[in-house]
Amino acid sequence: MSQPRMNVDEAVARAVDLASGPDRVVLGIAGAPGAGKSTLARRIVTAVDDHAGRGTAVQVPMDGFRLANAALDALGRRDRKGAIDTFDAGGYVALVRRLAVADEPVVWAPDFDRRVDEPVAGSIPVPRRTRLVVTEGNYLLDEDAPWADLPSLCTETWACVVDDAVRVDRLVGRHMRHGRDHDAARAWALDVDGVNAARVAATVIRASRTVAT
C-alpha cells in the first residue's frame, strides 16, 4: 500500500489539524540533506501559531544533537560531519521521548547555530502547553538502534521528497553561504551529503506520509 503523498500546502493544513486537539502531538519530519525539512517545519510552526496562538507549535531540530567540532576532531570525523555517527543519537531519542510524554513544566532542547557551525545547548523551550512539536532531521526513520525507536514516539512521521538535482543545488547554495567556494561546496554536497542522502532514501518507506518539497 502506497503512502499518502501531500504537497506543502496540504502538509501545512494537516499539521494545523493535528495541533487542534487537546493532547501533545509530535510530528517527525525526515529527509535527505537539502530536502526542505527545516523550511517545511518553520512554515508549519508559523501556520499553527497564526491559527491557534503563539507558542502552540515549536520546532525542535535533530541538528541540535550534532557532536561538537572538537569532538569530531578527536574522533577523526570532522570531514564527514552530518553522517549518522556524528550525532548524539541516544540524547536525541531521549529528548523526543520526554517531549512525547509532556509531563514536565518545560523541556529545554538544543539548537544548531550555522553561523558558528556548532550545537547550542538549552536554546529551545518547549512548555507543557505546547500542542505540536515538530522535530526534523535526516535519520528519524533509520532502522538502526536507537534511531528505530523514533517513529513509535511520533504521532506521524513524514518524509520530504524532492528531485535530486534541486536538492543538490540547494546544498551548494547553503554551503557557499557558509564560506565554501563553489567547487568545494559542490564536492561536499555530492561526496559527503550524498552518502547521507542515500542512507535516508532507503528509509522513506517507513514514513506514514510523504511531502513533495
C-alpha positions in Angstrom: 0.0 0.0 0.0 1.5 3.3 -1.1 1.9 6.2 1.4 -0.4 9.2 1.2 1.5 12.0 -0.7 1.0 15.6 0.1 2.2 18.9 -1.4 3.4 21.6 1.0 0.1 23.4 1.4 -1.7 20.1 2.2 1.0 19.2 4.7 0.7 22.5 6.5 -3.1 22.1 6.6 -2.8 18.7 8.1 -0.4 19.9 10.7 -2.8 22.7 11.7 -5.5 20.0 12.1 -3.1 17.8 14.2 -2.5 20.6 16.5 -6.2 21.3 17.1 -6.7 18.6 19.7 -6.1 18.8 23.5 -3.1 16.5 23.6 0.6 16.8 22.7 1.4 15.8 19.1 4.9 15.1 18.0 5.4 15.3 14.2 8.6 13.9 12.9 9.9 15.1 9.5 12.7 13.2 7.9 14.5 13.7 4.6 17.9 13.9 2.9 20.2 16.9 3.3 18.6 19.7 1.3 15.2 18.1 1.1 13.5 21.1 2.7 12.8 19.7 6.2 13.6 22.8 8.2 11.8 25.1 5.7 8.6 23.0 6.0 8.9 22.8 9.8 9.2 26.6 10.1 6.2 27.1 7.8 4.2 24.6 9.9 5.0 26.4 13.2 4.1 29.7 11.7 0.8 28.5 10.4 -0.2 26.7 13.6 0.7 29.7 15.7 -1.2 32.0 13.4 -4.2 29.7 13.7 -4.1 28.8 17.4 -1.9 31.4 19.1 1.8 31.9 19.6 3.6 29.0 21.3 1.1 26.4 20.2 3.8 24.8 18.0 7.6 24.5 18.5 10.3 23.3 16.1 13.0 21.1 17.6 15.7 20.2 15.1 17.8 17.0 15.3 20.7 19.1 14.4 20.9 20.3 18.0 22.4 16.9 18.7 25.3 17.1 16.3 28.6 16.4 18.0 30.7 19.5 18.7 33.5 20.2 16.3 36.1 19.4 19.0 34.6 16.0 19.5 34.5 15.3 15.7 38.2 16.3 15.5 39.0 13.9 18.3 37.1 11.1 16.6 38.6 11.9 13.2 35.1 12.5 11.7 35.2 16.3 11.0 35.4 15.6 7.3 32.2 13.5 7.5 30.1 15.9 9.6 26.5 15.1 9.2 26.9 11.3 8.9 24.7 9.3 11.2 27.6 8.6 13.7 28.3 12.3 14.1 25.1 12.8 16.2 24.3 12.0 19.8 21.5 9.6 18.9 20.8 8.4 22.4 20.4 12.0 23.6 18.1 12.9 20.8 15.8 9.9 21.3 15.7 10.6 25.0 14.6 14.1 24.3 11.9 13.1 21.9 10.6 10.6 24.5 10.3 13.4 27.0 8.6 15.6 24.5 6.1 12.9 23.7 5.2 12.3 27.4 4.7 16.0 28.0 4.7 15.7 31.8 7.3 18.4 32.6 6.6 22.1 33.0 9.2 22.9 30.3 11.7 20.8 28.4 14.8 22.6 27.0 16.1 21.4 23.7 19.4 22.3 21.9 19.6 24.1 18.6 22.3 24.3 16.0 23.9 27.6 15.1 25.0 27.5 11.5 26.9 30.8 11.9 29.4 29.1 14.2 28.7 25.6 12.9 28.1 24.3 16.5 25.2 22.9 18.6 24.0 25.2 21.4 22.5 23.5 24.5 19.4 24.7 26.2 18.2 27.0 23.4 14.6 26.0 22.7 11.9 25.9 25.5 9.0 23.5 25.0 6.4 24.3 27.7 3.8 21.7 28.6 1.1 23.7 27.0 2.7 23.3 23.5 0.3 21.2 21.4 2.5 20.5 18.4 6.3 19.7 18.5 7.8 19.5 15.0 11.1 17.7 15.1 13.1 17.2 11.9 16.3 15.6 10.7 17.9 13.2 8.4 17.7 10.0 10.4 14.3 9.9 12.0 13.3 6.8 10.1 16.6 4.9 10.3 16.3 1.3 11.3 19.5 1.1 13.5 19.2 1.5 17.3 18.4 3.8 18.9 17.0 5.7 15.9 14.5 2.9 15.3 12.6 4.0 18.4 11.6 7.4 17.0 8.6 6.5 14.8 6.8 5.0 17.8 7.4 8.2 19.7 5.9 10.4 17.0 2.2 10.8 16.2 3.1 10.9 12.5 6.3 10.7 10.6 6.6 12.5 7.2 9.4 12.2 4.6 10.3 15.2 2.4 11.0 14.1 -1.2 12.5 16.3 -3.9 14.3 15.9 -7.2 17.9 15.2 -6.5 19.2 18.0 -8.8 17.1 20.5 -6.9 18.3 19.2 -3.6 22.0 19.3 -4.6 21.6 22.9 -5.9 20.1 23.9 -2.5 23.0 22.3 -0.7 25.6 24.0 -2.9 24.0 27.4 -2.2 23.8 26.6 1.5 27.5 25.6 1.7 28.6 28.7 -0.3 26.7 30.9 2.1 28.7 29.4 4.9 32.1 30.1 3.4 32.9 27.4 0.8 33.7 28.3 -2.8 31.6 26.7 -5.5 33.8 23.7 -6.2 34.2 22.8 -2.5 30.5 23.3 -1.9 29.6 21.0 -4.7 32.1 18.4 -3.7 30.7 18.4 -0.2 27.1 18.2 -1.4 27.9 15.2 -3.6 30.6 13.3 -1.7 29.6 13.9 2.0 25.9 14.8 1.8 25.4 12.4 -1.0 26.3 9.4 1.1 23.9 10.5 3.9 21.2 11.1 1.3 21.5 7.6 0.0 21.0 6.2 3.6 18.0 8.4 4.1 16.4 7.4 0.8 16.3 3.8 1.9 14.2 4.8 4.9 11.5 6.8 3.2 9.2 3.7 3.0 8.9 3.8 6.8 7.2 7.2 6.8 3.5 7.5 7.3 3.2 10.2 4.6 5.5 11.9 2.1 5.6 15.5 1.2 6.8 16.9 -2.1 9.0 19.8 -1.3 
